[in-house]
């Protein structure tokens, strides 16, 4: 923590810090405090962010924070989304030039719960900046960066509010990644693989070019020693920067297997805290890294399986093991229960769909009187191409109608909910059945559930 750092503080009983708000509605920093002094208004702003579709989460957060912390660019560095850990929005010219290495350097200044403010190099120049870090349990952590329009220091009350909003944002993003629909998980996995290959190729090309330059400049035939030394120093610095960027990307898109299993352990113990069932854990015997979305999916598979097994009577013991093989992660969950077949458990059906989309599989071996063994296998390499989403051909209004169908609603109820006529609903339903290639409303609803369209209330499960 350097001299410019400022610790965030807790909120008082009214949801704001102890800093006084002046009679004209301005806080100590001269910012308009309207909408941030009332707890209900603050909650409404938070809900507005969380209800945004995945691509609009960061822009929506920028809109919500605009009056509290005026800024030109909002950026994030996240360990949740493996195929695009760095995002930026706002001033297009500046946002396009914000680099991962710049955000990575800011990550060293801000720690979870202790925002940092000061001058930082972003988009190639020193700018007034606010950096807020969050690391809720079970996440890789995330960094929020605001390129401010003003350089005056923000009061602790403002820092505390931004910290809480960012904590909530990070937890929400992690849950969306953990509960991603199967098709979306497959798309994310394929994108992550393409990104990793592109980065590897770019790294090799730059490293080869810089090595060639370095070798030339070190040649004994060059007479201008001063120029040669300066060029060598510049080249070495460029190579170090390139390596740092590659290491940062790797740390965000991958997770050590032992750490991933440790997080799973922390998630399972509360489930059995008041249960007589004994939990035996066998962590992976290697520190090899796993793709972040594979680790998410493996933990989700274990959680679903354990919850399904705990519904059985007479259960005394659960055994969970991870084994990392050359190109596969093998996850085993075994119990000593009555051996009831669990293939039809809703949680396991959902898990099966998700693993299938990632190129993996789930098998259940249940022997009456001897217990059940559930085995999940996940490939550590990306699928060749993402699996097409059957809902891609539907228009936004058709998706809304299908969402209502999946909730079991009739045409009259759908018309009232969407403020359209029943004849319009019938028209949309006919189009939906034709585009999805199904013959009934029930089949369309089942397909919507399998692809993760509906979460109720219009919330979408995306990573």
N, C-alpha and C positions, 0 to 999 in steps of 0.2 A: 504494500500500500504506500503510494507516494504522498507528497505534501498536499496534493490537490484532492485527495480522496475525502469522501464524506460518508459517514455511517448513516444508514437508514434507521428510522425509529419506528416504534409501534404506533398504532392508531389509538386515539382516546375513545371515550364512550360514544362520541358522535361520529366516529369513522374518520376523524381528521386528527392531525397532530396538534401540539400545543401552541404552535405559532398563531398569533392573533390575525384575524381578518379585519381589515380596516372598514370604516363605515361606507366607503365608496365601492366596496366589493372587490378590492384588490388585495392580494396577499403581500408578504414581505418582498417578493420579487417583482411586484408590479403587474402580475398576471391576473387576468379575469378569473375569479374563483367561482363564478356562477356555475352551478351544476356539480360542484365538487365538495360542497359543504353539507349536503343532505345525503344520508346513507342510502335512501331509496333511489336518488338520482345516480349515485355511484354504481349501485347494483344494476340499474337499467342500462348504464353505459357498458358494464361488463357483459351483460346478457347480449347486448347488441353485437359485441365482438364475437362471442361464442356461437351465435346463430349464423354467422357468415359462412358461406361455402369455403372449402379449403383454399382455393386460389385467392380469395378476398380477405382472408384472416388478417394478414399483415397490413394491407391498405385500410381495412376497417379499424384496426388498432390505431393506425396513424391518425385517422379522422377523429377518433374518440379522444386522443391525447393532444390534439392540435391546440386547444385552448388552454390546456394545463401547461404544456411544454411546447411552445411554437418551434417548429423544426422544418428543415428543408428535405431531409432524407431520413427514412426509418430503415434499419437493417437488422438482420438477426443471424446468429451463428448457432445452429442447433444440432444436437446429436440424435434427434428423434427421426428426422426424415433423411434416409441414407442417400437418396439420389440427388438431393438439392439442399445441402446443409446451410448454404449461404443464400440469403434472399435480401433484396433491397427494393424500396419503392419511394416515390416522391419525385423530386427534380430528376428528370430522365438523364440528363448529362452527368450529374453527380452520381446518381444511383448506379449507372452503368460502369463507373470507374472505381467503385468501392470494392476492394479485393479481400479475399479470404485471409491473406497474411496480415493486412491491416486490422481486421477484426480479431485475428488471433492474438495480436499484440495487446489489444484492448482487453482481451479475456484475462490477461495476466494482471491487469490493474483492478478490475472489479471482481469481488468475491460475492458469493451468494448472501443476500441480505444486506450488503454494504455497497450501495451504488457509488460510482466514481464520476466526477465531473471535472472538466478542465480542457486544455487544448490538446488535441490528438491529430495525428496525420491520417486523414481519410480522403480518398480520391486524389491522393498525391500532394495534399497541402494541409497545413495546420488549421484546424477548425474547432470552434466551441462544441463540445461533445458531452453527452450524458451516456454512460454505459451502466446497464443493470443486469446482473447475473442471477440466475435461479437454478437450483439443483434439488427439486423435490425427490423424495425417496422413490427409487425404482426408475429414475430417468438418467440420461447421460448429461443432463444440464443444458442450458441455453443462455445466450447472451443477447440482450436488446441494446441497440445503439441508435441514438438520436443525434443527427447533425443539427444543432440548434441554430436559430436565427439571431440569438443574442448571447452575449458572453457573461452577463451577470450571473452570480451564483444562485442556484435554486435553494429555497428553504427546506429544512428537513421534512416538513409536512408534505411538501410536493414529492420529495424523494420517496417517502414512505408509501404514498398512494401509488406511484408508478411501480414500486417494488411489488406491492400486493397484486396489482393488475397483471404484471408480468409473471408472477408465480402462478396465478390462475390460468393464464394463457399457456404456460409451459405444461402444466398438468393436463389441461384439455387436449393439447396437441399430442401428448404422450398417449392418452387414452384413445385418441383417434387412430394413432399408429398401431396400438396394440389390438384394437378391435376392427381393423380395416377389413372391408369386404374382400372375398376371395379374388375377384377379378382385379380390384384395385391393388391388392397385394402383389399379384402377378405382374401388373404393369409397373409398379414401383421397383420390383426385383429386376425386371428386364432393363428399365431405365438406369438402375444402379450399375448393372453390368456394363452397359454401353458407356456410361460415364467413366467407370474405372478403366476400361480399355482405352478410351480417348485420352485420359490423364496419363496412363502409362506410356502411350505412344508419344504424347507431347513431351513428357519428361525425358524419354530417351533421345528425342530429336534435339531438344535444347542442351542436354548434357553432352551429346556428341559434338554439337556445334561449339559449345563453350570450351570443351576439351581441346578441340582443334585450334581454336584461337589461342588458348593458353600455351599449347605446344609451340605454336609459331612465335609467340611473343617471347618465349623462353630461349629461342634459338640464339646460339652464340654469335651468329653473323650480324645481329642488330647492334648498331653503335650507340644509339640514343638510349642510354641506360635509364635515365629519369623517366622518359616516356614509357619505356618498357615496364618499369616497376609500377607506374601508375595504372597502366593497362592491365597488368597482372592482378593488382589489387582489386580493380573493378570487376574483372572476370571472376575471381574467387568469390567476391561478395555476391555476384549474380548467381553463382552455383549454390552458395549457401542459402540464398533466398528461395531458390527453386526447390531445394531439398526440404526447407522448412514448410513450404506450401504443400508439398507431397505428404509430409508427415502429418500436417494438420488435417488434410483431407482424409488420410487413413484413420486418424483417431476419431473422426466424426462418422465415418461410414462403416467402421468395424468395431467390434467389442471383444475383448479377451473372453474365451470360453469360461474360464474360472470366475471372472467377474459377473458374467451373464448368469451363471448358475447361482452365485452368491445372492444376486437380486431375486432370483426365484425362491431361494430359501427364505428370504425376508418376507416374501409374499405368502408363502405357504404356512409358516408358523402361526400367524394369527387365526387361520382357518381351523387349526387343531388345538388352539390354546386351551379350550374348555372341553376337549374331547378325549375319551380314553384311548383313542386310536394312536398307536405309536408310529412316528414318521422316521423312516430310515433314508438317508440321503447318500448317494455316491456321486461326487462331482467328477467332471472330466479329468483325466490324468494328464492333460496337456494344456499349456498356456496359449495354444494357437488361437488366433483371432477368428471371429465369425462375422459374416455380414450382419449389420445391425437389424435388418428386418427379419432375417432368419432367427436371430436370438429372440426378437419380439414374438415371433410365431411359435417358437418352441416353448417359451414361457406360457403363452396363452393356451397351447395344447395341454400342458401339464395341469394348469389351473382348471380347465374344463373337465379333464379326466378325473382329477381328485374330487371335484364337487359331485360328479356323477357317481363315483364310487362311495362317497360318504352317505349317499341315500340308502345304501344297503344295510340290512340288519346283521348283527353279529360280526361286524368288521373289527379287527383288533390291530392290524398292522398295514402300513403302506410303505412301499419301497419305490423311490424315484432315482433314476440313474441317467446320466448323459454319457455318451461315448462318441468322441470325434474320430471318425475314420478318414481315409485319404480324401474322399470327395463327398462325404455324407455325415450328417449329424443324426445319431440314433438316440431317441428318447424312449425310455421304458418306465412305465408305471405299473406296479404289480400290487395286488391286495390278497388277503387271506379270507375274503368273504365267501358267501354262498355260491359264487360263480355264476351269478345271474347275467344273461346276455345283455350287454349295454349298447349294442350298435344303434338302437333306436332312440337313445337319449338325445334330446334336442341339442344339448351342448356339444355332444360328440358329432352329430350330423354337421353342425356348423364348422367344427374343427376339421372334419373330413373334407368339406368343400374348400376350406382355406388351404389345407396342405396340398390338395390336388391342383389348385391353381398355381402353387409354387413348384410344382413338379414332384411333390412328395406324396406320401400315402399314410393312412392310419389303419392298423389292423387290430382286431380284438379277438383274443383267445380266452374264452370263458368255459371252465370245466365245473359243472355242478358239484359242490362240496369241496372244491379245491381252490377256488379263487379265480381271479381274472387278471390277464396281462394285456395291457394296451401298449402298442409300439408305434411310435411315429418316426418316420424317416424323412429327412429334409436334405435336398442336394445343396452343397456349398457353392456350386457354380450357378450362374444365372440361366434361366430358360432362354432358348434361342430367340423366341419372339413372344411378346405378350399375348395372352389369350384375349380374343375379342369379347367385348362386353355386349351381350345381347340387347341391352337397353340403349346402346349408342344411337340407334335409329329413331328413337322417340324424341318428339319435340318437348320443350319444357312443360307446356300445358298437359301433354299426354303423360309425362312423368308424374305430374301432380294428381291426375286422375288415377293412374296406376297405384300411387301411394295410398289413395283412398280405398281402392279395391283391396289392397293388401290388408287394410284394417277391417275388412268385412262389411263395408258400408254399401247401402243400396243407392240406386241412381238418384232418388230424391234427396237423400242425405248428402251425396256428393255435390249435387247442384247447389244446395244451400251453403255448404262449406266453401265452395269455390266461386259462389255468386254468378252462376251461369244457369242456363235452362236445362231441363231434363233431356230435351231433344239434342242439345249440344253434348251432354254427357254420353248419350247413346252413340252419337257420331264418333266421339273420341274412343269409346270402348271398342267399337268395331275396328277402328284403325289400329288400336293397340293389339287386339287379337291377331289381326292380319300380319302386322310387323313382327310380332313375337313368334308367329307360327304355332299358336295354341288354339284350342277349340272352345275353351270355357273361361269364365271369369276366375274360377278356382285355380286353373292351371297358370293363368297370368299372375295371380296373387302368390302362388307358390314360387314362381320364377323370381318375382320381386324380392321375396324373403331370402331366396338362395343367393342372390347377387348383392344383398345388403342394402337395397334401396331405402327401406323404411326403418326409421328408429322411433316413429311416433312424433307428432308435432312438427313434422317437416325437418327434423334433424338428420343429416346425412353422415354415414360412417365412412370417413375417408381418412387417409393417412397424411 
